[in-house]
Amino acid sequence: MRGEVVLLSRNVKVVGEDNDTWGGQITVSDIVDEEDVERNGEIIFDSVEIFNCSQRNTQKAAIRFERAKKGQSLIKDSAVSGTRGWAFNSI
């Protein structure tokens, strides 16, 4: 799935579900699709707040990088709060 938000005049807030063990997660990954085309995942966050995300007692962080190439993502002036587990994880 892909989501894109451009040229906002205010901050973005991502809010996970209010559940005692699971809030939500943002996953970035590289894949090879069924036509053998490499698809590179990246995330560019500027002034984004992530609240009530991640999963307790696991490595499923609020923002998780799975086999994503280093150096293609940017997170700045952003915050992760209210997490039930890890804020960031790279596998």
PDB file with one MODEL, atoms N, CA, C and O in Angstrom:
MODEL        1
ATOM      1  N   MET A   1       0.839  -1.156   0.000  1.00  0.00           N
ATOM      2  CA  MET A   1       0.000   0.000   0.000  1.00  0.00           C
ATOM      3  C   MET A   1       0.892   1.229   0.000  1.00  0.00           C
ATOM      4  O   MET A   1       1.976   1.219   0.583  1.00  0.00           O
ATOM      5  N   ARG A   2       0.447   2.257  -0.636  1.00  0.00           N
ATOM      6  CA  ARG A   2       1.226   3.490  -0.684  1.00  0.00           C
ATOM      7  C   ARG A   2       0.335   4.644  -0.275  1.00  0.00           C
ATOM      8  O   ARG A   2      -0.831   4.717  -0.665  1.00  0.00           O
ATOM      9  N   GLY A   3       0.890   5.531   0.504  1.00  0.00           N
ATOM     10  CA  GLY A   3       0.183   6.737   0.885  1.00  0.00           C
ATOM     11  C   GLY A   3       1.088   7.926   0.680  1.00  0.00           C
ATOM     12  O   GLY A   3       2.297   7.841   0.898  1.00  0.00           O
ATOM     13  N   GLU A   4       0.515   9.022   0.265  1.00  0.00           N
ATOM     14  CA  GLU A   4       1.326  10.203   0.019  1.00  0.00           C
ATOM     15  C   GLU A   4       0.539  11.441   0.402  1.00  0.00           C
ATOM     16  O   GLU A   4      -0.632  11.580   0.049  1.00  0.00           O
ATOM     17  N   VAL A   5       1.185  12.331   1.122  1.00  0.00           N
ATOM     18  CA  VAL A   5       0.593  13.601   1.510  1.00  0.00           C
ATOM     19  C   VAL A   5       1.609  14.673   1.174  1.00  0.00           C
ATOM     20  O   VAL A   5       2.770  14.582   1.574  1.00  0.00           O
ATOM     21  N   VAL A   6       1.179  15.691   0.439  1.00  0.00           N
ATOM     22  CA  VAL A   6       2.118  16.700  -0.028  1.00  0.00           C
ATOM     23  C   VAL A   6       1.611  18.102   0.311  1.00  0.00           C
ATOM     24  O   VAL A   6       0.409  18.359   0.250  1.00  0.00           O
ATOM     25  N   LEU A   7       2.518  19.002   0.667  1.00  0.00           N
ATOM     26  CA  LEU A   7       2.250  20.419   0.864  1.00  0.00           C
ATOM     27  C   LEU A   7       1.111  20.703   1.844  1.00  0.00           C
ATOM     28  O   LEU A   7       0.142  21.385   1.511  1.00  0.00           O
ATOM     29  N   LEU A   8       1.247  20.176   3.036  1.00  0.00           N
ATOM     30  CA  LEU A   8       0.281  20.493   4.074  1.00  0.00           C
ATOM     31  C   LEU A   8       0.728  21.739   4.822  1.00  0.00           C
ATOM     32  O   LEU A   8       1.924  22.006   4.934  1.00  0.00           O
ATOM     33  N   SER A   9      -0.219  22.490   5.326  1.00  0.00           N
ATOM     34  CA  SER A   9       0.124  23.686   6.088  1.00  0.00           C
ATOM     35  C   SER A   9       0.161  23.411   7.585  1.00  0.00           C
ATOM     36  O   SER A   9       0.392  24.329   8.373  1.00  0.00           O
ATOM     37  N   ARG A  10      -0.064  22.165   7.992  1.00  0.00           N
ATOM     38  CA  ARG A  10      -0.005  21.803   9.402  1.00  0.00           C
ATOM     39  C   ARG A  10       0.579  20.418   9.579  1.00  0.00           C
ATOM     40  O   ARG A  10       0.779  19.695   8.603  1.00  0.00           O
ATOM     41  N   ASN A  11       0.853  20.046  10.809  1.00  0.00           N
ATOM     42  CA  ASN A  11       1.471  18.760  11.106  1.00  0.00           C
ATOM     43  C   ASN A  11       0.495  17.603  10.886  1.00  0.00           C
ATOM     44  O   ASN A  11      -0.723  17.781  10.899  1.00  0.00           O
ATOM     45  N   VAL A  12       1.062  16.422  10.684  1.00  0.00           N
ATOM     46  CA  VAL A  12       0.289  15.199  10.507  1.00  0.00           C
ATOM     47  C   VAL A  12       0.427  14.371  11.773  1.00  0.00           C
ATOM     48  O   VAL A  12       1.514  14.276  12.342  1.00  0.00           O
ATOM     49  N   LYS A  13      -0.677  13.770  12.216  1.00  0.00           N
ATOM     50  CA  LYS A  13      -0.653  12.907  13.392  1.00  0.00           C
ATOM     51  C   LYS A  13      -1.233  11.549  13.001  1.00  0.00           C
ATOM     52  O   LYS A  13      -2.370  11.454  12.538  1.00  0.00           O
ATOM     53  N   VAL A  14      -0.424  10.490  13.198  1.00  0.00           N
ATOM     54  CA  VAL A  14      -0.860   9.117  12.945  1.00  0.00           C
ATOM     55  C   VAL A  14      -1.212   8.523  14.303  1.00  0.00           C
ATOM     56  O   VAL A  14      -0.364   8.461  15.193  1.00  0.00           O
ATOM     57  N   VAL A  15      -2.462   8.083  14.466  1.00  0.00           N
ATOM     58  CA  VAL A  15      -2.925   7.570  15.752  1.00  0.00           C
ATOM     59  C   VAL A  15      -3.313   6.108  15.595  1.00  0.00           C
ATOM     60  O   VAL A  15      -4.148   5.762  14.759  1.00  0.00           O
ATOM     61  N   GLY A  16      -2.694   5.246  16.414  1.00  0.00           N
ATOM     62  CA  GLY A  16      -3.020   3.828  16.406  1.00  0.00           C
ATOM     63  C   GLY A  16      -4.282   3.540  17.193  1.00  0.00           C
ATOM     64  O   GLY A  16      -4.769   4.381  17.948  1.00  0.00           O
ATOM     65  N   GLU A  17      -4.804   2.339  17.003  1.00  0.00           N
ATOM     66  CA  GLU A  17      -6.002   1.897  17.709  1.00  0.00           C
ATOM     67  C   GLU A  17      -5.744   1.855  19.212  1.00  0.00           C
ATOM     68  O   GLU A  17      -4.641   1.521  19.643  1.00  0.00           O
ATOM     69  N   ASP A  18      -6.736   2.186  19.996  1.00  0.00           N
ATOM     70  CA  ASP A  18      -6.598   2.172  21.453  1.00  0.00           C
ATOM     71  C   ASP A  18      -6.904   0.767  21.977  1.00  0.00           C
ATOM     72  O   ASP A  18      -8.016   0.482  22.422  1.00  0.00           O
ATOM     73  N   ASN A  19      -5.897  -0.098  21.913  1.00  0.00           N
ATOM     74  CA  ASN A  19      -6.021  -1.487  22.335  1.00  0.00           C
ATOM     75  C   ASN A  19      -4.866  -1.777  23.278  1.00  0.00           C
ATOM     76  O   ASN A  19      -3.797  -1.192  23.107  1.00  0.00           O
ATOM     77  N   ASP A  20      -5.027  -2.639  24.252  1.00  0.00           N
ATOM     78  CA  ASP A  20      -3.980  -2.790  25.260  1.00  0.00           C
ATOM     79  C   ASP A  20      -2.727  -3.515  24.786  1.00  0.00           C
ATOM     80  O   ASP A  20      -1.708  -3.449  25.473  1.00  0.00           O
ATOM     81  N   THR A  21      -2.750  -4.201  23.650  1.00  0.00           N
ATOM     82  CA  THR A  21      -1.529  -4.859  23.183  1.00  0.00           C
ATOM     83  C   THR A  21      -1.137  -4.482  21.755  1.00  0.00           C
ATOM     84  O   THR A  21      -0.042  -4.834  21.316  1.00  0.00           O
ATOM     85  N   TRP A  22      -1.980  -3.791  21.036  1.00  0.00           N
ATOM     86  CA  TRP A  22      -1.681  -3.499  19.634  1.00  0.00           C
ATOM     87  C   TRP A  22      -2.206  -2.125  19.273  1.00  0.00           C
ATOM     88  O   TRP A  22      -3.379  -1.829  19.500  1.00  0.00           O
ATOM     89  N   GLY A  23      -1.356  -1.287  18.715  1.00  0.00           N
ATOM     90  CA  GLY A  23      -1.770   0.050  18.326  1.00  0.00           C
ATOM     91  C   GLY A  23      -1.763   0.257  16.831  1.00  0.00           C
ATOM     92  O   GLY A  23      -2.687   0.864  16.290  1.00  0.00           O
ATOM     93  N   GLY A  24      -0.747  -0.231  16.153  1.00  0.00           N
ATOM     94  CA  GLY A  24      -0.574  -0.065  14.716  1.00  0.00           C
ATOM     95  C   GLY A  24       0.895   0.026  14.400  1.00  0.00           C
ATOM     96  O   GLY A  24       1.718   0.074  15.314  1.00  0.00           O
ATOM     97  N   GLN A  25       1.247   0.051  13.131  1.00  0.00           N
ATOM     98  CA  GLN A  25       2.650   0.172  12.749  1.00  0.00           C
ATOM     99  C   GLN A  25       2.771   0.707  11.341  1.00  0.00           C
ATOM    100  O   GLN A  25       1.851   0.595  10.530  1.00  0.00           O
ATOM    101  N   ILE A  26       3.916   1.287  11.067  1.00  0.00           N
ATOM    102  CA  ILE A  26       4.272   1.762   9.737  1.00  0.00           C
ATOM    103  C   ILE A  26       5.472   0.928   9.320  1.00  0.00           C
ATOM    104  O   ILE A  26       6.502   0.946   9.994  1.00  0.00           O
ATOM    105  N   THR A  27       5.351   0.196   8.216  1.00  0.00           N
ATOM    106  CA  THR A  27       6.412  -0.701   7.767  1.00  0.00           C
ATOM    107  C   THR A  27       6.977  -0.218   6.440  1.00  0.00           C
ATOM    108  O   THR A  27       6.231   0.112   5.518  1.00  0.00           O
ATOM    109  N   VAL A  28       8.301  -0.180   6.353  1.00  0.00           N
ATOM    110  CA  VAL A  28       9.002   0.191   5.129  1.00  0.00           C
ATOM    111  C   VAL A  28       9.823  -1.017   4.704  1.00  0.00           C
ATOM    112  O   VAL A  28      10.602  -1.544   5.498  1.00  0.00           O
ATOM    113  N   SER A  29       9.658  -1.469   3.448  1.00  0.00           N
ATOM    114  CA  SER A  29      10.411  -2.634   2.999  1.00  0.00           C
ATOM    115  C   SER A  29      10.692  -2.564   1.506  1.00  0.00           C
ATOM    116  O   SER A  29       9.999  -1.874   0.759  1.00  0.00           O
ATOM    117  N   ASP A  30      11.723  -3.293   1.084  1.00  0.00           N
ATOM    118  CA  ASP A  30      12.029  -3.487  -0.330  1.00  0.00           C
ATOM    119  C   ASP A  30      11.505  -4.862  -0.724  1.00  0.00           C
ATOM    120  O   ASP A  30      11.638  -5.819   0.038  1.00  0.00           O
ATOM    121  N   ILE A  31      10.911  -4.964  -1.907  1.00  0.00           N
ATOM    122  CA  ILE A  31      10.400  -6.251  -2.378  1.00  0.00           C
ATOM    123  C   ILE A  31      10.747  -6.428  -3.851  1.00  0.00           C
ATOM    124  O   ILE A  31      11.097  -5.468  -4.538  1.00  0.00           O
ATOM    125  N   VAL A  32      10.647  -7.651  -4.319  1.00  0.00           N
ATOM    126  CA  VAL A  32      10.703  -7.964  -5.749  1.00  0.00           C
ATOM    127  C   VAL A  32       9.319  -8.472  -6.106  1.00  0.00           C
ATOM    128  O   VAL A  32       8.861  -9.472  -5.552  1.00  0.00           O
ATOM    129  N   ASP A  33       8.641  -7.786  -7.036  1.00  0.00           N
ATOM    130  CA  ASP A  33       7.265  -8.158  -7.352  1.00  0.00           C
ATOM    131  C   ASP A  33       7.197  -9.381  -8.263  1.00  0.00           C
ATOM    132  O   ASP A  33       8.226  -9.948  -8.629  1.00  0.00           O
ATOM    133  N   GLU A  34       5.995  -9.776  -8.623  1.00  0.00           N
ATOM    134  CA  GLU A  34       5.795 -10.998  -9.422  1.00  0.00           C
ATOM    135  C   GLU A  34       6.390 -10.914 -10.823  1.00  0.00           C
ATOM    136  O   GLU A  34       6.535 -11.940 -11.488  1.00  0.00           O
ATOM    137  N   GLU A  35       6.737  -9.711 -11.286  1.00  0.00           N
ATOM    138  CA  GLU A  35       7.374  -9.537 -12.595  1.00  0.00           C
ATOM    139  C   GLU A  35       8.882  -9.333 -12.459  1.00  0.00           C
ATOM    140  O   GLU A  35       9.527  -8.846 -13.387  1.00  0.00           O
ATOM    141  N   ASP A  36       9.456  -9.709 -11.291  1.00  0.00           N
ATOM    142  CA  ASP A  36      10.882  -9.570 -10.996  1.00  0.00           C
ATOM    143  C   ASP A  36      11.397  -8.134 -11.061  1.00  0.00           C
ATOM    144  O   ASP A  36      12.553  -7.890 -11.407  1.00  0.00           O
ATOM    145  N   VAL A  37      10.521  -7.192 -10.723  1.00  0.00           N
ATOM    146  CA  VAL A  37      10.920  -5.785 -10.651  1.00  0.00           C
ATOM    147  C   VAL A  37      11.154  -5.439  -9.188  1.00  0.00           C
ATOM    148  O   VAL A  37      10.292  -5.670  -8.339  1.00  0.00           O
ATOM    149  N   GLU A  38      12.339  -4.879  -8.897  1.00  0.00           N
ATOM    150  CA  GLU A  38      12.644  -4.498  -7.519  1.00  0.00           C
ATOM    151  C   GLU A  38      11.932  -3.204  -7.168  1.00  0.00           C
ATOM    152  O   GLU A  38      12.042  -2.210  -7.885  1.00  0.00           O
ATOM    153  N   ARG A  39      11.206  -3.222  -6.070  1.00  0.00           N
ATOM    154  CA  ARG A  39      10.493  -2.047  -5.562  1.00  0.00           C
ATOM    155  C   ARG A  39      11.148  -1.627  -4.253  1.00  0.00           C
ATOM    156  O   ARG A  39      11.211  -2.409  -3.304  1.00  0.00           O
ATOM    157  N   ASN A  40      11.634  -0.395  -4.205  1.00  0.00           N
ATOM    158  CA  ASN A  40      12.339   0.096  -3.023  1.00  0.00           C
ATOM    159  C   ASN A  40      11.402   0.934  -2.169  1.00  0.00           C
ATOM    160  O   ASN A  40      10.773   1.874  -2.654  1.00  0.00           O
ATOM    161  N   GLY A  41      11.316   0.581  -0.887  1.00  0.00           N
ATOM    162  CA  GLY A  41      10.484   1.338   0.038  1.00  0.00           C
ATOM    163  C   GLY A  41      11.269   2.471   0.664  1.00  0.00           C
ATOM    164  O   GLY A  41      12.465   2.335   0.924  1.00  0.00           O
ATOM    165  N   GLU A  42      10.610   3.576   0.902  1.00  0.00           N
ATOM    166  CA  GLU A  42      11.230   4.686   1.597  1.00  0.00           C
ATOM    167  C   GLU A  42      10.148   5.458   2.345  1.00  0.00           C
ATOM    168  O   GLU A  42       8.967   5.404   2.002  1.00  0.00           O
ATOM    169  N   ILE A  43      10.578   6.162   3.357  1.00  0.00           N
ATOM    170  CA  ILE A  43       9.663   6.975   4.133  1.00  0.00           C
ATOM    171  C   ILE A  43      10.304   8.341   4.322  1.00  0.00           C
ATOM    172  O   ILE A  43      11.480   8.440   4.672  1.00  0.00           O
ATOM    173  N   ILE A  44       9.538   9.381   4.093  1.00  0.00           N
ATOM    174  CA  ILE A  44      10.011  10.739   4.320  1.00  0.00           C
ATOM    175  C   ILE A  44       8.982  11.403   5.230  1.00  0.00           C
ATOM    176  O   ILE A  44       7.881  11.747   4.800  1.00  0.00           O
ATOM    177  N   PHE A  45       9.362  11.574   6.492  1.00  0.00           N
ATOM    178  CA  PHE A  45       8.494  12.195   7.483  1.00  0.00           C
ATOM    179  C   PHE A  45       9.119  13.512   7.911  1.00  0.00           C
ATOM    180  O   PHE A  45      10.291  13.551   8.287  1.00  0.00           O
ATOM    181  N   ASP A  46       8.358  14.574   7.857  1.00  0.00           N
ATOM    182  CA  ASP A  46       8.780  15.872   8.363  1.00  0.00           C
ATOM    183  C   ASP A  46       7.606  16.429   9.160  1.00  0.00           C
ATOM    184  O   ASP A  46       6.533  16.662   8.605  1.00  0.00           O
ATOM    185  N   SER A  47       7.804  16.641  10.449  1.00  0.00           N
ATOM    186  CA  SER A  47       6.768  17.152  11.345  1.00  0.00           C
ATOM    187  C   SER A  47       5.570  16.205  11.432  1.00  0.00           C
ATOM    188  O   SER A  47       4.422  16.619  11.271  1.00  0.00           O
ATOM    189  N   VAL A  48       5.853  14.942  11.687  1.00  0.00           N
ATOM    190  CA  VAL A  48       4.817  13.919  11.842  1.00  0.00           C
ATOM    191  C   VAL A  48       4.860  13.403  13.274  1.00  0.00           C
ATOM    192  O   VAL A  48       5.935  13.172  13.827  1.00  0.00           O
ATOM    193  N   GLU A  49       3.689  13.226  13.866  1.00  0.00           N
ATOM    194  CA  GLU A  49       3.590  12.638  15.201  1.00  0.00           C
ATOM    195  C   GLU A  49       2.951  11.263  15.081  1.00  0.00           C
ATOM    196  O   GLU A  49       1.880  11.122  14.491  1.00  0.00           O
ATOM    197  N   ILE A  50       3.605  10.249  15.641  1.00  0.00           N
ATOM    198  CA  ILE A  50       3.072   8.890  15.668  1.00  0.00           C
ATOM    199  C   ILE A  50       2.703   8.590  17.112  1.00  0.00           C
ATOM    200  O   ILE A  50       3.561   8.627  17.994  1.00  0.00           O
ATOM    201  N   PHE A  51       1.428   8.292  17.361  1.00  0.00           N
ATOM    202  CA  PHE A  51       0.946   8.097  18.721  1.00  0.00           C
ATOM    203  C   PHE A  51       0.237   6.758  18.851  1.00  0.00           C
ATOM    204  O   PHE A  51      -0.532   6.364  17.974  1.00  0.00           O
ATOM    205  N   ASN A  52       0.499   6.066  19.948  1.00  0.00           N
ATOM    206  CA  ASN A  52      -0.190   4.823  20.301  1.00  0.00           C
ATOM    207  C   ASN A  52       0.003   3.733  19.244  1.00  0.00           C
ATOM    208  O   ASN A  52      -0.949   3.052  18.863  1.00  0.00           O
ATOM    209  N   CYS A  53       1.233   3.578  18.781  1.00  0.00           N
ATOM    210  CA  CYS A  53       1.542   2.537  17.807  1.00  0.00           C
ATOM    211  C   CYS A  53       2.564   1.564  18.392  1.00  0.00           C
ATOM    212  O   CYS A  53       3.114   1.830  19.460  1.00  0.00           O
ATOM    213  N   SER A  54       2.825   0.472  17.735  1.00  0.00           N
ATOM    214  CA  SER A  54       3.726  -0.636  18.051  1.00  0.00           C
ATOM    215  C   SER A  54       2.959  -1.748  18.751  1.00  0.00           C
ATOM    216  O   SER A  54       1.781  -1.600  19.076  1.00  0.00           O
ATOM    217  N   GLN A  55       3.645  -2.861  18.979  1.00  0.00           N
ATOM    218  CA  GLN A  55       3.025  -4.010  19.634  1.00  0.00           C
ATOM    219  C   GLN A  55       3.872  -4.431  20.818  1.00  0.00           C
ATOM    220  O   GLN A  55       5.090  -4.571  20.706  1.00  0.00           O
ATOM    221  N   ARG A  56       3.229  -4.629  21.940  1.00  0.00           N
ATOM    222  CA  ARG A  56       3.902  -4.976  23.196  1.00  0.00           C
ATOM    223  C   ARG A  56       4.573  -6.345  23.101  1.00  0.00           C
ATOM    224  O   ARG A  56       4.037  -7.272  22.493  1.00  0.00           O
ATOM    225  N   ASN A  57       5.761  -6.458  23.716  1.00  0.00           N
ATOM    226  CA  ASN A  57       6.508  -7.718  23.832  1.00  0.00           C
ATOM    227  C   ASN A  57       6.876  -8.352  22.493  1.00  0.00           C
ATOM    228  O   ASN A  57       7.013  -9.572  22.411  1.00  0.00           O
ATOM    229  N   THR A  58       7.037  -7.558  21.457  1.00  0.00           N
ATOM    230  CA  THR A  58       7.495  -8.036  20.152  1.00  0.00           C
ATOM    231  C   THR A  58       8.493  -7.025  19.595  1.00  0.00           C
ATOM    232  O   THR A  58       8.778  -6.011  20.232  1.00  0.00           O
ATOM    233  N   GLN A  59       9.023  -7.306  18.404  1.00  0.00           N
ATOM    234  CA  GLN A  59       9.893  -6.357  17.719  1.00  0.00           C
ATOM    235  C   GLN A  59       9.117  -5.534  16.697  1.00  0.00           C
ATOM    236  O   GLN A  59       9.716  -4.858  15.861  1.00  0.00           O
ATOM    237  N   LYS A  60       7.792  -5.585  16.760  1.00  0.00           N
ATOM    238  CA  LYS A  60       6.953  -4.820  15.832  1.00  0.00           C
ATOM    239  C   LYS A  60       6.826  -3.393  16.338  1.00  0.00           C
ATOM    240  O   LYS A  60       5.928  -3.062  17.113  1.00  0.00           O
ATOM    241  N   ALA A  61       7.741  -2.567  15.884  1.00  0.00           N
ATOM    242  CA  ALA A  61       7.851  -1.186  16.342  1.00  0.00           C
ATOM    243  C   ALA A  61       6.823  -0.294  15.649  1.00  0.00           C
ATOM    244  O   ALA A  61       6.179  -0.702  14.683  1.00  0.00           O
ATOM    245  N   ALA A  62       6.682   0.919  16.157  1.00  0.00           N
ATOM    246  CA  ALA A  62       5.793   1.900  15.538  1.00  0.00           C
ATOM    247  C   ALA A  62       6.228   2.171  14.091  1.00  0.00           C
ATOM    248  O   ALA A  62       5.391   2.235  13.191  1.00  0.00           O
ATOM    249  N   ILE A  63       7.530   2.329  13.874  1.00  0.00           N
ATOM    250  CA  ILE A  63       8.090   2.446  12.520  1.00  0.00           C
ATOM    251  C   ILE A  63       9.106   1.328  12.373  1.00  0.00           C
ATOM    252  O   ILE A  63      10.079   1.264  13.123  1.00  0.00           O
ATOM    253  N   ARG A  64       8.882   0.448  11.409  1.00  0.00           N
ATOM    254  CA  ARG A  64       9.728  -0.733  11.241  1.00  0.00           C
ATOM    255  C   ARG A  64      10.278  -0.786   9.817  1.00  0.00           C
ATOM    256  O   ARG A  64       9.537  -0.652   8.843  1.00  0.00           O
ATOM    257  N   PHE A  65      11.596  -0.984   9.718  1.00  0.00           N
ATOM    258  CA  PHE A  65      12.256  -1.133   8.422  1.00  0.00           C
ATOM    259  C   PHE A  65      12.592  -2.605   8.237  1.00  0.00           C
ATOM    260  O   PHE A  65      13.373  -3.162   9.009  1.00  0.00           O
ATOM    261  N   GLU A  66      12.011  -3.244   7.219  1.00  0.00           N
ATOM    262  CA  GLU A  66      12.279  -4.656   6.933  1.00  0.00           C
ATOM    263  C   GLU A  66      12.973  -4.772   5.585  1.00  0.00           C
ATOM    264  O   GLU A  66      12.370  -4.516   4.543  1.00  0.00           O
ATOM    265  N   ARG A  67      14.233  -5.156   5.609  1.00  0.00           N
ATOM    266  CA  ARG A  67      15.034  -5.329   4.399  1.00  0.00           C
ATOM    267  C   ARG A  67      15.008  -4.076   3.515  1.00  0.00           C
ATOM    268  O   ARG A  67      15.095  -4.175   2.291  1.00  0.00           O
ATOM    269  N   ALA A  68      14.890  -2.918   4.130  1.00  0.00           N
ATOM    270  CA  ALA A  68      14.911  -1.661   3.388  1.00  0.00           C
ATOM    271  C   ALA A  68      16.353  -1.174   3.289  1.00  0.00           C
ATOM    272  O   ALA A  68      17.091  -1.202   4.274  1.00  0.00           O
ATOM    273  N   LYS A  69      16.750  -0.733   2.108  1.00  0.00           N
ATOM    274  CA  LYS A  69      18.114  -0.261   1.915  1.00  0.00           C
ATOM    275  C   LYS A  69      18.359   0.992   2.730  1.00  0.00           C
ATOM    276  O   LYS A  69      17.497   1.866   2.826  1.00  0.00           O
ATOM    277  N   LYS A  70      19.523   1.068   3.307  1.00  0.00           N
ATOM    278  CA  LYS A  70      19.861   2.209   4.148  1.00  0.00           C
ATOM    279  C   LYS A  70      20.048   3.466   3.299  1.00  0.00           C
ATOM    280  O   LYS A  70      20.476   3.398   2.146  1.00  0.00           O
ATOM    281  N   GLY A  71      19.722   4.599   3.889  1.00  0.00           N
ATOM    282  CA  GLY A  71      19.975   5.875   3.250  1.00  0.00           C
ATOM    283  C   GLY A  71      18.869   6.384   2.361  1.00  0.00           C
ATOM    284  O   GLY A  71      19.011   7.458   1.778  1.00  0.00           O
ATOM    285  N   GLN A  72      17.755   5.650   2.228  1.00  0.00           N
ATOM    286  CA  GLN A  72      16.685   6.110   1.351  1.00  0.00           C
ATOM    287  C   GLN A  72      15.540   6.767   2.102  1.00  0.00           C
ATOM    288  O   GLN A  72      14.639   7.317   1.469  1.00  0.00           O
ATOM    289  N   SER A  73      15.541   6.731   3.415  1.00  0.00           N
ATOM    290  CA  SER A  73      14.455   7.289   4.203  1.00  0.00           C
ATOM    291  C   SER A  73      14.935   8.481   5.011  1.00  0.00           C
ATOM    292  O   SER A  73      16.124   8.613   5.301  1.00  0.00           O
ATOM    293  N   LEU A  74      13.985   9.356   5.375  1.00  0.00           N
ATOM    294  CA  LEU A  74      14.291  10.539   6.163  1.00  0.00           C
ATOM    295  C   LEU A  74      13.163  10.784   7.156  1.00  0.00           C
ATOM    296  O   LEU A  74      11.994  10.860   6.778  1.00  0.00           O
ATOM    297  N   ILE A  75      13.525  10.907   8.423  1.00  0.00           N
ATOM    298  CA  ILE A  75      12.551  11.258   9.458  1.00  0.00           C
ATOM    299  C   ILE A  75      13.147  12.435  10.223  1.00  0.00           C
ATOM    300  O   ILE A  75      14.203  12.308  10.843  1.00  0.00           O
ATOM    301  N   LYS A  76      12.463  13.589  10.178  1.00  0.00           N
ATOM    302  CA  LYS A  76      12.983  14.763  10.880  1.00  0.00           C
ATOM    303  C   LYS A  76      11.835  15.551  11.498  1.00  0.00           C
ATOM    304  O   LYS A  76      10.707  15.530  11.005  1.00  0.00           O
ATOM    305  N   ASP A  77      12.146  16.242  12.579  1.00  0.00           N
ATOM    306  CA  ASP A  77      11.166  17.062  13.308  1.00  0.00           C
ATOM    307  C   ASP A  77       9.892  16.285  13.601  1.00  0.00           C
ATOM    308  O   ASP A  77       8.793  16.836  13.530  1.00  0.00           O
ATOM    309  N   SER A  78      10.038  15.006  13.931  1.00  0.00           N
ATOM    310  CA  SER A  78       8.899  14.127  14.178  1.00  0.00           C
ATOM    311  C   SER A  78       9.010  13.515  15.569  1.00  0.00           C
ATOM    312  O   SER A  78      10.074  13.550  16.188  1.00  0.00           O
ATOM    313  N   ALA A  79       7.905  12.954  16.058  1.00  0.00           N
ATOM    314  CA  ALA A  79       7.890  12.368  17.399  1.00  0.00           C
ATOM    315  C   ALA A  79       7.109  11.063  17.402  1.00  0.00           C
ATOM    316  O   ALA A  79       6.122  10.909  16.684  1.00  0.00           O
ATOM    317  N   VAL A  80       7.575  10.119  18.234  1.00  0.00           N
ATOM    318  CA  VAL A  80       6.857   8.871  18.480  1.00  0.00           C
ATOM    319  C   VAL A  80       6.565   8.843  19.977  1.00  0.00           C
ATOM    320  O   VAL A  80       7.485   8.927  20.790  1.00  0.00           O
ATOM    321  N   SER A  81       5.283   8.725  20.348  1.00  0.00           N
ATOM    322  CA  SER A  81       4.927   8.727  21.765  1.00  0.00           C
ATOM    323  C   SER A  81       3.768   7.772  22.022  1.00  0.00           C
ATOM    324  O   SER A  81       3.059   7.362  21.103  1.00  0.00           O
ATOM    325  N   GLY A  82       3.598   7.431  23.288  1.00  0.00           N
ATOM    326  CA  GLY A  82       2.494   6.560  23.687  1.00  0.00           C
ATOM    327  C   GLY A  82       2.621   5.144  23.172  1.00  0.00           C
ATOM    328  O   GLY A  82       1.621   4.433  23.077  1.00  0.00           O
ATOM    329  N   THR A  83       3.843   4.710  22.832  1.00  0.00           N
ATOM    330  CA  THR A  83       4.012   3.377  22.262  1.00  0.00           C
ATOM    331  C   THR A  83       3.890   2.305  23.332  1.00  0.00           C
ATOM    332  O   THR A  83       4.131   2.553  24.514  1.00  0.00           O
ATOM    333  N   ARG A  84       3.516   1.128  22.902  1.00  0.00           N
ATOM    334  CA  ARG A  84       3.405  -0.034  23.785  1.00  0.00           C
ATOM    335  C   ARG A  84       4.681  -0.876  23.741  1.00  0.00           C
ATOM    336  O   ARG A  84       4.848  -1.791  24.547  1.00  0.00           O
ATOM    337  N   GLY A  85       5.579  -0.569  22.804  1.00  0.00           N
ATOM    338  CA  GLY A  85       6.822  -1.310  22.642  1.00  0.00           C
ATOM    339  C   GLY A  85       7.884  -0.404  22.046  1.00  0.00           C
ATOM    340  O   GLY A  85       8.032   0.743  22.467  1.00  0.00           O
ATOM    341  N   TRP A  86       8.623  -0.910  21.068  1.00  0.00           N
ATOM    342  CA  TRP A  86       9.703  -0.158  20.424  1.00  0.00           C
ATOM    343  C   TRP A  86       9.137   0.987  19.580  1.00  0.00           C
ATOM    344  O   TRP A  86       8.046   0.888  19.019  1.00  0.00           O
ATOM    345  N   ALA A  87       9.905   2.069  19.506  1.00  0.00           N
ATOM    346  CA  ALA A  87       9.535   3.176  18.622  1.00  0.00           C
ATOM    347  C   ALA A  87      10.028   2.893  17.194  1.00  0.00           C
ATOM    348  O   ALA A  87       9.288   3.094  16.231  1.00  0.00           O
ATOM    349  N   PHE A  88      11.296   2.419  17.058  1.00  0.00           N
ATOM    350  CA  PHE A  88      11.883   2.125  15.745  1.00  0.00           C
ATOM    351  C   PHE A  88      12.552   0.767  15.805  1.00  0.00           C
ATOM    352  O   PHE A  88      13.055   0.365  16.854  1.00  0.00           O
ATOM    353  N   ASN A  89      12.561   0.055  14.686  1.00  0.00           N
ATOM    354  CA  ASN A  89      13.272  -1.212  14.596  1.00  0.00           C
ATOM    355  C   ASN A  89      13.678  -1.439  13.149  1.00  0.00           C
ATOM    356  O   ASN A  89      12.936  -1.091  12.230  1.00  0.00           O
ATOM    357  N   SER A  90      14.850  -2.020  12.945  1.00  0.00           N
ATOM    358  CA  SER A  90      15.346  -2.352  11.610  1.00  0.00           C
ATOM    359  C   SER A  90      15.720  -3.815  11.583  1.00  0.00           C
ATOM    360  O   SER A  90      16.536  -4.269  12.385  1.00  0.00           O
ATOM    361  N   ILE A  91      15.129  -4.552  10.667  1.00  0.00           N
ATOM    362  CA  ILE A  91      15.381  -5.992  10.551  1.00  0.00           C
ATOM    363  C   ILE A  91      16.125  -6.265   9.260  1.00  0.00           C
ATOM    364  O   ILE A  91      16.440  -7.417   8.961  1.00  0.00           O
TER     365      ILE A  91
ENDMDL
END
